[in-house]
Amino acid sequence: MEKSFIEEVQDYCRATGISPSTLGVRALGNSRFFERLQRKIGKVEDDAARVRDHMAANPPQQSEAAK
């Protein structure tokens, strides 16, 4: 299974002994990049779960042509 970007960053930071915020500063000049990325991904996952719940509760109606 392919690692997520967040897992890659966490593994790299553990291996180098630096924090994700330090990596963000060194790579992007942005100490809050990783924190913001985690929040954004969490929000997308929450939204996706809500959409899936809605689709499961409201399945498409089968038309006569689809039968």
mmCIF file as Biopython writes it, N, C-alpha, C and O atoms, coordinates in Angstrom:
data_model
#
loop_
_atom_site.group_PDB
_atom_site.id
_atom_site.type_symbol
_atom_site.label_atom_id
_atom_site.label_alt_id
_atom_site.label_comp_id
_atom_site.label_asym_id
_atom_site.label_entity_id
_atom_site.label_seq_id
_atom_site.pdbx_PDB_ins_code
_atom_site.Cartn_x
_atom_site.Cartn_y
_atom_site.Cartn_z
_atom_site.occupancy
_atom_site.B_iso_or_equiv
_atom_site.auth_seq_id
_atom_site.auth_asym_id
_atom_site.pdbx_PDB_model_num
ATOM 1   N N  . MET A ? 1  ? 0.844   -1.183 0.000   1.0 0.0 1  A 1 
ATOM 2   C CA . MET A ? 1  ? 0.000   0.000  0.000   1.0 0.0 1  A 1 
ATOM 3   C C  . MET A ? 1  ? 0.890   1.246  0.000   1.0 0.0 1  A 1 
ATOM 4   O O  . MET A ? 1  ? 1.905   1.296  0.694   1.0 0.0 1  A 1 
ATOM 5   N N  . GLU A ? 2  ? 0.505   2.221  -0.765  1.0 0.0 2  A 1 
ATOM 6   C CA . GLU A ? 2  ? 1.269   3.461  -0.879  1.0 0.0 2  A 1 
ATOM 7   C C  . GLU A ? 2  ? 1.058   4.332  0.356   1.0 0.0 2  A 1 
ATOM 8   O O  . GLU A ? 2  ? -0.055  4.441  0.869   1.0 0.0 2  A 1 
ATOM 9   N N  . LYS A ? 3  ? 2.129   4.943  0.820   1.0 0.0 3  A 1 
ATOM 10  C CA . LYS A ? 3  ? 2.041   5.830  1.974   1.0 0.0 3  A 1 
ATOM 11  C C  . LYS A ? 3  ? 1.376   7.137  1.581   1.0 0.0 3  A 1 
ATOM 12  O O  . LYS A ? 3  ? 1.511   7.611  0.453   1.0 0.0 3  A 1 
ATOM 13  N N  . SER A ? 4  ? 0.660   7.703  2.530   1.0 0.0 4  A 1 
ATOM 14  C CA . SER A ? 4  ? 0.107   9.036  2.297   1.0 0.0 4  A 1 
ATOM 15  C C  . SER A ? 4  ? 1.228   10.060 2.459   1.0 0.0 4  A 1 
ATOM 16  O O  . SER A ? 4  ? 2.265   9.765  3.053   1.0 0.0 4  A 1 
ATOM 17  N N  . PHE A ? 5  ? 1.019   11.232 1.943   1.0 0.0 5  A 1 
ATOM 18  C CA . PHE A ? 5  ? 2.007   12.302 2.068   1.0 0.0 5  A 1 
ATOM 19  C C  . PHE A ? 5  ? 2.281   12.604 3.535   1.0 0.0 5  A 1 
ATOM 20  O O  . PHE A ? 5  ? 3.428   12.824 3.924   1.0 0.0 5  A 1 
ATOM 21  N N  . ILE A ? 6  ? 1.236   12.616 4.344   1.0 0.0 6  A 1 
ATOM 22  C CA . ILE A ? 6  ? 1.414   12.897 5.775   1.0 0.0 6  A 1 
ATOM 23  C C  . ILE A ? 6  ? 2.299   11.829 6.415   1.0 0.0 6  A 1 
ATOM 24  O O  . ILE A ? 6  ? 3.175   12.152 7.217   1.0 0.0 6  A 1 
ATOM 25  N N  . GLU A ? 7  ? 2.077   10.562 6.067   1.0 0.0 7  A 1 
ATOM 26  C CA . GLU A ? 7  ? 2.923   9.493  6.608   1.0 0.0 7  A 1 
ATOM 27  C C  . GLU A ? 7  ? 4.374   9.654  6.170   1.0 0.0 7  A 1 
ATOM 28  O O  . GLU A ? 7  ? 5.290   9.415  6.958   1.0 0.0 7  A 1 
ATOM 29  N N  . GLU A ? 8  ? 4.591   10.059 4.917   1.0 0.0 8  A 1 
ATOM 30  C CA . GLU A ? 8  ? 5.950   10.296 4.424   1.0 0.0 8  A 1 
ATOM 31  C C  . GLU A ? 8  ? 6.634   11.385 5.241   1.0 0.0 8  A 1 
ATOM 32  O O  . GLU A ? 8  ? 7.788   11.237 5.643   1.0 0.0 8  A 1 
ATOM 33  N N  . VAL A ? 9  ? 5.917   12.479 5.484   1.0 0.0 9  A 1 
ATOM 34  C CA . VAL A ? 9  ? 6.470   13.587 6.255   1.0 0.0 9  A 1 
ATOM 35  C C  . VAL A ? 9  ? 6.784   13.127 7.681   1.0 0.0 9  A 1 
ATOM 36  O O  . VAL A ? 9  ? 7.862   13.415 8.200   1.0 0.0 9  A 1 
ATOM 37  N N  . GLN A ? 10 ? 5.856   12.419 8.310   1.0 0.0 10 A 1 
ATOM 38  C CA . GLN A ? 10 ? 6.078   11.942 9.675   1.0 0.0 10 A 1 
ATOM 39  C C  . GLN A ? 10 ? 7.282   11.009 9.745   1.0 0.0 10 A 1 
ATOM 40  O O  . GLN A ? 10 ? 8.102   11.124 10.656  1.0 0.0 10 A 1 
ATOM 41  N N  . ASP A ? 11 ? 7.394   10.088 8.796   1.0 0.0 11 A 1 
ATOM 42  C CA . ASP A ? 11 ? 8.532   9.166  8.765   1.0 0.0 11 A 1 
ATOM 43  C C  . ASP A ? 11 ? 9.844   9.924  8.583   1.0 0.0 11 A 1 
ATOM 44  O O  . ASP A ? 11 ? 10.835  9.637  9.255   1.0 0.0 11 A 1 
ATOM 45  N N  . TYR A ? 12 ? 9.843   10.886 7.675   1.0 0.0 12 A 1 
ATOM 46  C CA . TYR A ? 12 ? 11.041  11.680 7.424   1.0 0.0 12 A 1 
ATOM 47  C C  . TYR A ? 12 ? 11.451  12.451 8.676   1.0 0.0 12 A 1 
ATOM 48  O O  . TYR A ? 12 ? 12.627  12.487 9.037   1.0 0.0 12 A 1 
ATOM 49  N N  . CYS A ? 13 ? 10.478  13.060 9.326   1.0 0.0 13 A 1 
ATOM 50  C CA . CYS A ? 13 ? 10.771  13.843 10.525  1.0 0.0 13 A 1 
ATOM 51  C C  . CYS A ? 13 ? 11.307  12.964 11.652  1.0 0.0 13 A 1 
ATOM 52  O O  . CYS A ? 13 ? 12.232  13.363 12.360  1.0 0.0 13 A 1 
ATOM 53  N N  . ARG A ? 14 ? 10.736  11.773 11.825  1.0 0.0 14 A 1 
ATOM 54  C CA . ARG A ? 14 ? 11.250  10.842 12.840  1.0 0.0 14 A 1 
ATOM 55  C C  . ARG A ? 14 ? 12.688  10.447 12.520  1.0 0.0 14 A 1 
ATOM 56  O O  . ARG A ? 14 ? 13.543  10.412 13.405  1.0 0.0 14 A 1 
ATOM 57  N N  . ALA A ? 15 ? 12.946  10.152 11.254  1.0 0.0 15 A 1 
ATOM 58  C CA . ALA A ? 15 ? 14.276  9.693  10.844  1.0 0.0 15 A 1 
ATOM 59  C C  . ALA A ? 15 ? 15.337  10.789 10.966  1.0 0.0 15 A 1 
ATOM 60  O O  . ALA A ? 15 ? 16.499  10.500 11.252  1.0 0.0 15 A 1 
ATOM 61  N N  . THR A ? 16 ? 14.940  12.036 10.752  1.0 0.0 16 A 1 
ATOM 62  C CA . THR A ? 16 ? 15.903  13.139 10.803  1.0 0.0 16 A 1 
ATOM 63  C C  . THR A ? 16 ? 15.922  13.846 12.145  1.0 0.0 16 A 1 
ATOM 64  O O  . THR A ? 16 ? 16.818  14.645 12.419  1.0 0.0 16 A 1 
ATOM 65  N N  . GLY A ? 17 ? 14.935  13.553 12.985  1.0 0.0 17 A 1 
ATOM 66  C CA . GLY A ? 17 ? 14.890  14.179 14.296  1.0 0.0 17 A 1 
ATOM 67  C C  . GLY A ? 17 ? 14.435  15.626 14.292  1.0 0.0 17 A 1 
ATOM 68  O O  . GLY A ? 17 ? 14.742  16.383 15.213  1.0 0.0 17 A 1 
ATOM 69  N N  . ILE A ? 18 ? 13.701  16.012 13.252  1.0 0.0 18 A 1 
ATOM 70  C CA . ILE A ? 18 ? 13.167  17.375 13.204  1.0 0.0 18 A 1 
ATOM 71  C C  . ILE A ? 18 ? 11.642  17.326 13.285  1.0 0.0 18 A 1 
ATOM 72  O O  . ILE A ? 18 ? 11.029  16.284 13.054  1.0 0.0 18 A 1 
ATOM 73  N N  . SER A ? 19 ? 11.060  18.439 13.608  1.0 0.0 19 A 1 
ATOM 74  C CA . SER A ? 19 ? 9.599   18.517 13.685  1.0 0.0 19 A 1 
ATOM 75  C C  . SER A ? 19 ? 9.028   18.828 12.300  1.0 0.0 19 A 1 
ATOM 76  O O  . SER A ? 19 ? 9.725   19.365 11.440  1.0 0.0 19 A 1 
ATOM 77  N N  . PRO A ? 20 ? 7.761   18.487 12.096  1.0 0.0 20 A 1 
ATOM 78  C CA . PRO A ? 20 ? 7.123   18.850 10.828  1.0 0.0 20 A 1 
ATOM 79  C C  . PRO A ? 20 ? 7.136   20.361 10.580  1.0 0.0 20 A 1 
ATOM 80  O O  . PRO A ? 20 ? 7.238   20.791 9.431   1.0 0.0 20 A 1 
ATOM 81  N N  . SER A ? 21 ? 7.036   21.162 11.622  1.0 0.0 21 A 1 
ATOM 82  C CA . SER A ? 21 ? 7.069   22.617 11.409  1.0 0.0 21 A 1 
ATOM 83  C C  . SER A ? 21 ? 8.448   23.064 10.945  1.0 0.0 21 A 1 
ATOM 84  O O  . SER A ? 21 ? 8.558   23.975 10.124  1.0 0.0 21 A 1 
ATOM 85  N N  . THR A ? 22 ? 9.499   22.436 11.460  1.0 0.0 22 A 1 
ATOM 86  C CA . THR A ? 22 ? 10.855  22.762 10.996  1.0 0.0 22 A 1 
ATOM 87  C C  . THR A ? 22 ? 11.024  22.376 9.539   1.0 0.0 22 A 1 
ATOM 88  O O  . THR A ? 22 ? 11.618  23.122 8.761   1.0 0.0 22 A 1 
ATOM 89  N N  . LEU A ? 23 ? 10.505  21.216 9.167   1.0 0.0 23 A 1 
ATOM 90  C CA . LEU A ? 23 ? 10.561  20.807 7.763   1.0 0.0 23 A 1 
ATOM 91  C C  . LEU A ? 23 ? 9.830   21.821 6.884   1.0 0.0 23 A 1 
ATOM 92  O O  . LEU A ? 23 ? 10.316  22.192 5.816   1.0 0.0 23 A 1 
ATOM 93  N N  . GLY A ? 24 ? 8.656   22.265 7.343   1.0 0.0 24 A 1 
ATOM 94  C CA . GLY A ? 24 ? 7.909   23.265 6.581   1.0 0.0 24 A 1 
ATOM 95  C C  . GLY A ? 24 ? 8.690   24.556 6.393   1.0 0.0 24 A 1 
ATOM 96  O O  . GLY A ? 24 ? 8.651   25.158 5.320   1.0 0.0 24 A 1 
ATOM 97  N N  . VAL A ? 25 ? 9.395   24.981 7.426   1.0 0.0 25 A 1 
ATOM 98  C CA . VAL A ? 25 ? 10.209  26.206 7.327   1.0 0.0 25 A 1 
ATOM 99  C C  . VAL A ? 25 ? 11.341  25.999 6.333   1.0 0.0 25 A 1 
ATOM 100 O O  . VAL A ? 25 ? 11.582  26.839 5.466   1.0 0.0 25 A 1 
ATOM 101 N N  . ARG A ? 26 ? 12.033  24.875 6.465   1.0 0.0 26 A 1 
ATOM 102 C CA . ARG A ? 26 ? 13.186  24.618 5.591   1.0 0.0 26 A 1 
ATOM 103 C C  . ARG A ? 26 ? 12.791  24.431 4.133   1.0 0.0 26 A 1 
ATOM 104 O O  . ARG A ? 26 ? 13.479  24.915 3.234   1.0 0.0 26 A 1 
ATOM 105 N N  . ALA A ? 27 ? 11.695  23.737 3.898   1.0 0.0 27 A 1 
ATOM 106 C CA . ALA A ? 27 ? 11.293  23.426 2.522   1.0 0.0 27 A 1 
ATOM 107 C C  . ALA A ? 27 ? 10.469  24.534 1.875   1.0 0.0 27 A 1 
ATOM 108 O O  . ALA A ? 27 ? 10.588  24.786 0.676   1.0 0.0 27 A 1 
ATOM 109 N N  . LEU A ? 28 ? 9.620   25.205 2.688   1.0 0.0 28 A 1 
ATOM 110 C CA . LEU A ? 28 ? 8.650   26.140 2.120   1.0 0.0 28 A 1 
ATOM 111 C C  . LEU A ? 28 ? 8.691   27.537 2.729   1.0 0.0 28 A 1 
ATOM 112 O O  . LEU A ? 28 ? 8.072   28.468 2.213   1.0 0.0 28 A 1 
ATOM 113 N N  . GLY A ? 29 ? 9.422   27.675 3.823   1.0 0.0 29 A 1 
ATOM 114 C CA . GLY A ? 29 ? 9.392   28.952 4.527   1.0 0.0 29 A 1 
ATOM 115 C C  . GLY A ? 29 ? 8.081   29.150 5.269   1.0 0.0 29 A 1 
ATOM 116 O O  . GLY A ? 29 ? 7.672   30.282 5.525   1.0 0.0 29 A 1 
ATOM 117 N N  . ASN A ? 30 ? 7.410   28.029 5.621   1.0 0.0 30 A 1 
ATOM 118 C CA . ASN A ? 30 ? 6.093   28.101 6.239   1.0 0.0 30 A 1 
ATOM 119 C C  . ASN A ? 30 ? 6.023   27.100 7.387   1.0 0.0 30 A 1 
ATOM 120 O O  . ASN A ? 30 ? 5.911   25.894 7.165   1.0 0.0 30 A 1 
ATOM 121 N N  . SER A ? 31 ? 6.090   27.608 8.609   1.0 0.0 31 A 1 
ATOM 122 C CA . SER A ? 31 ? 6.100   26.715 9.764   1.0 0.0 31 A 1 
ATOM 123 C C  . SER A ? 31 ? 4.748   26.051 10.026  1.0 0.0 31 A 1 
ATOM 124 O O  . SER A ? 31 ? 4.686   25.053 10.743  1.0 0.0 31 A 1 
ATOM 125 N N  . ARG A ? 32 ? 3.680   26.581 9.465   1.0 0.0 32 A 1 
ATOM 126 C CA . ARG A ? 32 ? 2.339   26.044 9.741   1.0 0.0 32 A 1 
ATOM 127 C C  . ARG A ? 32 ? 1.798   25.160 8.618   1.0 0.0 32 A 1 
ATOM 128 O O  . ARG A ? 32 ? 0.659   24.699 8.686   1.0 0.0 32 A 1 
ATOM 129 N N  . PHE A ? 33 ? 2.603   24.924 7.596   1.0 0.0 33 A 1 
ATOM 130 C CA . PHE A ? 33 ? 2.141   24.151 6.441   1.0 0.0 33 A 1 
ATOM 131 C C  . PHE A ? 33 ? 1.583   22.779 6.849   1.0 0.0 33 A 1 
ATOM 132 O O  . PHE A ? 33 ? 0.469   22.422 6.466   1.0 0.0 33 A 1 
ATOM 133 N N  . PHE A ? 34 ? 2.356   22.020 7.620   1.0 0.0 34 A 1 
ATOM 134 C CA . PHE A ? 34 ? 1.955   20.657 7.950   1.0 0.0 34 A 1 
ATOM 135 C C  . PHE A ? 34 ? 0.696   20.645 8.812   1.0 0.0 34 A 1 
ATOM 136 O O  . PHE A ? 34 ? -0.202  19.831 8.594   1.0 0.0 34 A 1 
ATOM 137 N N  . GLU A ? 35 ? 0.630   21.535 9.778   1.0 0.0 35 A 1 
ATOM 138 C CA . GLU A ? 35 ? -0.557  21.635 10.637  1.0 0.0 35 A 1 
ATOM 139 C C  . GLU A ? 35 ? -1.806  21.944 9.814   1.0 0.0 35 A 1 
ATOM 140 O O  . GLU A ? 35 ? -2.855  21.327 10.002  1.0 0.0 35 A 1 
ATOM 141 N N  . ARG A ? 36 ? -1.681  22.898 8.908   1.0 0.0 36 A 1 
ATOM 142 C CA . ARG A ? 36 ? -2.821  23.263 8.052   1.0 0.0 36 A 1 
ATOM 143 C C  . ARG A ? 36 ? -3.205  22.130 7.121   1.0 0.0 36 A 1 
ATOM 144 O O  . ARG A ? 36 ? -4.389  21.898 6.877   1.0 0.0 36 A 1 
ATOM 145 N N  . LEU A ? 37 ? -2.214  21.421 6.601   1.0 0.0 37 A 1 
ATOM 146 C CA . LEU A ? 37 ? -2.481  20.295 5.719   1.0 0.0 37 A 1 
ATOM 147 C C  . LEU A ? 37 ? -3.251  19.204 6.456   1.0 0.0 37 A 1 
ATOM 148 O O  . LEU A ? 37 ? -4.201  18.644 5.910   1.0 0.0 37 A 1 
ATOM 149 N N  . GLN A ? 38 ? -2.855  18.898 7.680   1.0 0.0 38 A 1 
ATOM 150 C CA . GLN A ? 38 ? -3.565  17.882 8.460   1.0 0.0 38 A 1 
ATOM 151 C C  . GLN A ? 38 ? -5.010  18.292 8.713   1.0 0.0 38 A 1 
ATOM 152 O O  . GLN A ? 38 ? -5.913  17.460 8.616   1.0 0.0 38 A 1 
ATOM 153 N N  . ARG A ? 39 ? -5.240  19.551 9.032   1.0 0.0 39 A 1 
ATOM 154 C CA . ARG A ? 39 ? -6.625  20.020 9.263   1.0 0.0 39 A 1 
ATOM 155 C C  . ARG A ? 39 ? -7.445  19.918 7.984   1.0 0.0 39 A 1 
ATOM 156 O O  . ARG A ? 39 ? -8.600  19.491 8.009   1.0 0.0 39 A 1 
ATOM 157 N N  . LYS A ? 40 ? -6.845  20.309 6.874   1.0 0.0 40 A 1 
ATOM 158 C CA . LYS A ? 40 ? -7.560  20.277 5.591   1.0 0.0 40 A 1 
ATOM 159 C C  . LYS A ? 40 ? -7.926  18.841 5.223   1.0 0.0 40 A 1 
ATOM 160 O O  . LYS A ? 40 ? -9.053  18.577 4.806   1.0 0.0 40 A 1 
ATOM 161 N N  . ILE A ? 41 ? -6.987  17.919 5.372   1.0 0.0 41 A 1 
ATOM 162 C CA . ILE A ? 41 ? -7.254  16.522 5.040   1.0 0.0 41 A 1 
ATOM 163 C C  . ILE A ? 41 ? -8.333  15.966 5.964   1.0 0.0 41 A 1 
ATOM 164 O O  . ILE A ? 41 ? -9.214  15.229 5.520   1.0 0.0 41 A 1 
ATOM 165 N N  . GLY A ? 42 ? -8.265  16.316 7.243   1.0 0.0 42 A 1 
ATOM 166 C CA . GLY A ? 42 ? -9.301  15.870 8.183   1.0 0.0 42 A 1 
ATOM 167 C C  . GLY A ? 42 ? -10.672 16.366 7.785   1.0 0.0 42 A 1 
ATOM 168 O O  . GLY A ? 42 ? -11.653 15.629 7.888   1.0 0.0 42 A 1 
ATOM 169 N N  . LYS A ? 43 ? -10.756 17.610 7.330   1.0 0.0 43 A 1 
ATOM 170 C CA . LYS A ? 43 ? -12.033 18.191 6.906   1.0 0.0 43 A 1 
ATOM 171 C C  . LYS A ? 43 ? -12.553 17.476 5.661   1.0 0.0 43 A 1 
ATOM 172 O O  . LYS A ? 43 ? -13.744 17.179 5.568   1.0 0.0 43 A 1 
ATOM 173 N N  . VAL A ? 44 ? -11.678 17.202 4.717   1.0 0.0 44 A 1 
ATOM 174 C CA . VAL A ? 44 ? -12.081 16.503 3.491   1.0 0.0 44 A 1 
ATOM 175 C C  . VAL A ? 44 ? -12.600 15.111 3.835   1.0 0.0 44 A 1 
ATOM 176 O O  . VAL A ? 44 ? -13.609 14.675 3.281   1.0 0.0 44 A 1 
ATOM 177 N N  . GLU A ? 45 ? -11.917 14.407 4.748   1.0 0.0 45 A 1 
ATOM 178 C CA . GLU A ? 45 ? -12.369 13.075 5.142   1.0 0.0 45 A 1 
ATOM 179 C C  . GLU A ? 45 ? -13.727 13.135 5.835   1.0 0.0 45 A 1 
ATOM 180 O O  . GLU A ? 45 ? -14.577 12.276 5.602   1.0 0.0 45 A 1 
ATOM 181 N N  . ASP A ? 46 ? -13.940 14.137 6.680   1.0 0.0 46 A 1 
ATOM 182 C CA . ASP A ? 46 ? -15.242 14.306 7.339   1.0 0.0 46 A 1 
ATOM 183 C C  . ASP A ? 46 ? -16.342 14.567 6.315   1.0 0.0 46 A 1 
ATOM 184 O O  . ASP A ? 46 ? -17.420 13.978 6.381   1.0 0.0 46 A 1 
ATOM 185 N N  . ASP A ? 47 ? -16.057 15.451 5.375   1.0 0.0 47 A 1 
ATOM 186 C CA . ASP A ? 47 ? -17.042 15.776 4.342   1.0 0.0 47 A 1 
ATOM 187 C C  . ASP A ? 47 ? -17.353 14.548 3.481   1.0 0.0 47 A 1 
ATOM 188 O O  . ASP A ? 47 ? -18.508 14.306 3.132   1.0 0.0 47 A 1 
ATOM 189 N N  . ALA A ? 48 ? -16.321 13.779 3.144   1.0 0.0 48 A 1 
ATOM 190 C CA . ALA A ? 48 ? -16.528 12.580 2.326   1.0 0.0 48 A 1 
ATOM 191 C C  . ALA A ? 48 ? -17.419 11.583 3.070   1.0 0.0 48 A 1 
ATOM 192 O O  . ALA A ? 48 ? -18.290 10.958 2.465   1.0 0.0 48 A 1 
ATOM 193 N N  . ALA A ? 49 ? -17.206 11.434 4.368   1.0 0.0 49 A 1 
ATOM 194 C CA . ALA A ? 49 ? -18.043 10.520 5.160   1.0 0.0 49 A 1 
ATOM 195 C C  . ALA A ? 49 ? -19.495 10.981 5.159   1.0 0.0 49 A 1 
ATOM 196 O O  . ALA A ? 49 ? -20.404 10.156 5.065   1.0 0.0 49 A 1 
ATOM 197 N N  . ARG A ? 50 ? -19.723 12.276 5.262   1.0 0.0 50 A 1 
ATOM 198 C CA . ARG A ? 50 ? -21.093 12.793 5.251   1.0 0.0 50 A 1 
ATOM 199 C C  . ARG A ? 50 ? -21.764 12.557 3.893   1.0 0.0 50 A 1 
ATOM 200 O O  . ARG A ? 50 ? -22.943 12.209 3.830   1.0 0.0 50 A 1 
ATOM 201 N N  . VAL A ? 51 ? -21.008 12.747 2.816   1.0 0.0 51 A 1 
ATOM 202 C CA . VAL A ? 51 ? -21.557 12.515 1.477   1.0 0.0 51 A 1 
ATOM 203 C C  . VAL A ? 51 ? -21.881 11.025 1.305   1.0 0.0 51 A 1 
ATOM 204 O O  . VAL A ? 51 ? -22.935 10.674 0.774   1.0 0.0 51 A 1 
ATOM 205 N N  . ARG A ? 52 ? -20.977 10.158 1.752   1.0 0.0 52 A 1 
ATOM 206 C CA . ARG A ? 52 ? -21.235 8.713  1.660   1.0 0.0 52 A 1 
ATOM 207 C C  . ARG A ? 52 ? -22.484 8.322  2.447   1.0 0.0 52 A 1 
ATOM 208 O O  . ARG A ? 52 ? -23.298 7.528  1.976   1.0 0.0 52 A 1 
ATOM 209 N N  . ASP A ? 53 ? -22.629 8.881  3.640   1.0 0.0 53 A 1 
ATOM 210 C CA . ASP A ? 53 ? -23.820 8.604  4.445   1.0 0.0 53 A 1 
ATOM 211 C C  . ASP A ? 53 ? -25.080 9.031  3.711   1.0 0.0 53 A 1 
ATOM 212 O O  . ASP A ? 53 ? -26.077 8.308  3.711   1.0 0.0 53 A 1 
ATOM 213 N N  . HIS A ? 54 ? -25.039 10.195 3.090   1.0 0.0 54 A 1 
ATOM 214 C CA . HIS A ? 54 ? -26.212 10.693 2.350   1.0 0.0 54 A 1 
ATOM 215 C C  . HIS A ? 54 ? -26.529 9.765  1.174   1.0 0.0 54 A 1 
ATOM 216 O O  . HIS A ? 54 ? -27.685 9.408  0.950   1.0 0.0 54 A 1 
ATOM 217 N N  . MET A ? 55 ? -25.487 9.378  0.424   1.0 0.0 55 A 1 
ATOM 218 C CA . MET A ? 55 ? -25.723 8.497  -0.727  1.0 0.0 55 A 1 
ATOM 219 C C  . MET A ? 55 ? -26.289 7.154  -0.283  1.0 0.0 55 A 1 
ATOM 220 O O  . MET A ? 55 ? -27.157 6.595  -0.952  1.0 0.0 55 A 1 
ATOM 221 N N  . ALA A ? 56 ? -25.800 6.630  0.849   1.0 0.0 56 A 1 
ATOM 222 C CA . ALA A ? 56 ? -26.311 5.353  1.347   1.0 0.0 56 A 1 
ATOM 223 C C  . ALA A ? 56 ? -27.765 5.471  1.795   1.0 0.0 56 A 1 
ATOM 224 O O  . ALA A ? 56 ? -28.550 4.540  1.614   1.0 0.0 56 A 1 
ATOM 225 N N  . ALA A ? 57 ? -28.118 6.596  2.370   1.0 0.0 57 A 1 
ATOM 226 C CA . ALA A ? 57 ? -29.490 6.803  2.840   1.0 0.0 57 A 1 
ATOM 227 C C  . ALA A ? 57 ? -30.443 7.155  1.698   1.0 0.0 57 A 1 
ATOM 228 O O  . ALA A ? 57 ? -31.660 7.044  1.852   1.0 0.0 57 A 1 
ATOM 229 N N  . ASN A ? 58 ? -29.907 7.572  0.573   1.0 0.0 58 A 1 
ATOM 230 C CA . ASN A ? 58 ? -30.717 8.005  -0.566  1.0 0.0 58 A 1 
ATOM 231 C C  . ASN A ? 58 ? -30.223 7.335  -1.841  1.0 0.0 58 A 1 
ATOM 232 O O  . ASN A ? 58 ? -29.695 8.011  -2.724  1.0 0.0 58 A 1 
ATOM 233 N N  . PRO A ? 59 ? -30.384 6.022  -1.952  1.0 0.0 59 A 1 
ATOM 234 C CA . PRO A ? 59 ? -29.872 5.323  -3.131  1.0 0.0 59 A 1 
ATOM 235 C C  . PRO A ? 59 ? -30.625 5.753  -4.397  1.0 0.0 59 A 1 
ATOM 236 O O  . PRO A ? 59 ? -31.773 6.192  -4.325  1.0 0.0 59 A 1 
ATOM 237 N N  . PRO A ? 60 ? -29.976 5.626  -5.542  1.0 0.0 60 A 1 
ATOM 238 C CA . PRO A ? 60 ? -30.644 5.986  -6.794  1.0 0.0 60 A 1 
ATOM 239 C C  . PRO A ? 60 ? -31.832 5.053  -7.048  1.0 0.0 60 A 1 
ATOM 240 O O  . PRO A ? 60 ? -31.794 3.865  -6.730  1.0 0.0 60 A 1 
ATOM 241 N N  . GLN A ? 61 ? -32.854 5.611  -7.613  1.0 0.0 61 A 1 
ATOM 242 C CA . GLN A ? 61 ? -34.025 4.828  -7.989  1.0 0.0 61 A 1 
ATOM 243 C C  . GLN A ? 61 ? -33.720 4.134  -9.305  1.0 0.0 61 A 1 
ATOM 244 O O  . GLN A ? 61 ? -33.182 4.748  -10.226 1.0 0.0 61 A 1 
ATOM 245 N N  . GLN A ? 62 ? -34.061 2.864  -9.394  1.0 0.0 62 A 1 
ATOM 246 C CA . GLN A ? 62 ? -33.835 2.154  -10.652 1.0 0.0 62 A 1 
ATOM 247 C C  . GLN A ? 62 ? -34.958 2.437  -11.613 1.0 0.0 62 A 1 
ATOM 248 O O  . GLN A ? 62 ? -36.135 2.302  -11.276 1.0 0.0 62 A 1 
ATOM 249 N N  . SER A ? 63 ? -34.590 2.826  -12.805 1.0 0.0 63 A 1 
ATOM 250 C CA . SER A ? 63 ? -35.605 3.088  -13.833 1.0 0.0 63 A 1 
ATOM 251 C C  . SER A ? 63 ? -35.907 1.776  -14.554 1.0 0.0 63 A 1 
ATOM 252 O O  . SER A ? 63 ? -35.184 0.790  -14.412 1.0 0.0 63 A 1 
ATOM 253 N N  . GLU A ? 64 ? -36.976 1.787  -15.319 1.0 0.0 64 A 1 
ATOM 254 C CA . GLU A ? 64 ? -37.357 0.591  -16.080 1.0 0.0 64 A 1 
ATOM 255 C C  . GLU A ? 64 ? -36.267 0.225  -17.078 1.0 0.0 64 A 1 
ATOM 256 O O  . GLU A ? 64 ? -36.050 -0.958 -17.339 1.0 0.0 64 A 1 
ATOM 257 N N  . ALA A ? 65 ? -35.574 1.215  -17.642 1.0 0.0 65 A 1 
ATOM 258 C CA . ALA A ? 65 ? -34.530 0.950  -18.630 1.0 0.0 65 A 1 
ATOM 259 C C  . ALA A ? 65 ? -33.315 0.281  -17.994 1.0 0.0 65 A 1 
ATOM 260 O O  . ALA A ? 65 ? -32.603 -0.467 -18.664 1.0 0.0 65 A 1 
ATOM 261 N N  . ALA A ? 66 ? -33.074 0.534  -16.743 1.0 0.0 66 A 1 
ATOM 262 C CA . ALA A ? 66 ? -31.900 -0.030 -16.058 1.0 0.0 66 A 1 
ATOM 263 C C  . ALA A ? 66 ? -32.137 -1.454 -15.579 1.0 0.0 66 A 1 
ATOM 264 O O  . ALA A ? 66 ? -31.180 -2.157 -15.253 1.0 0.0 66 A 1 
ATOM 265 N N  . LYS A ? 67 ? -33.390 -1.894 -15.531 1.0 0.0 67 A 1 
ATOM 266 C CA . LYS A ? 67 ? -33.698 -3.237 -15.026 1.0 0.0 67 A 1 
ATOM 267 C C  . LYS A ? 67 ? -33.384 -4.316 -16.004 1.0 0.0 67 A 1 
ATOM 268 O O  . LYS A ? 67 ? -33.592 -5.494 -15.712 1.0 0.0 67 A 1 
#
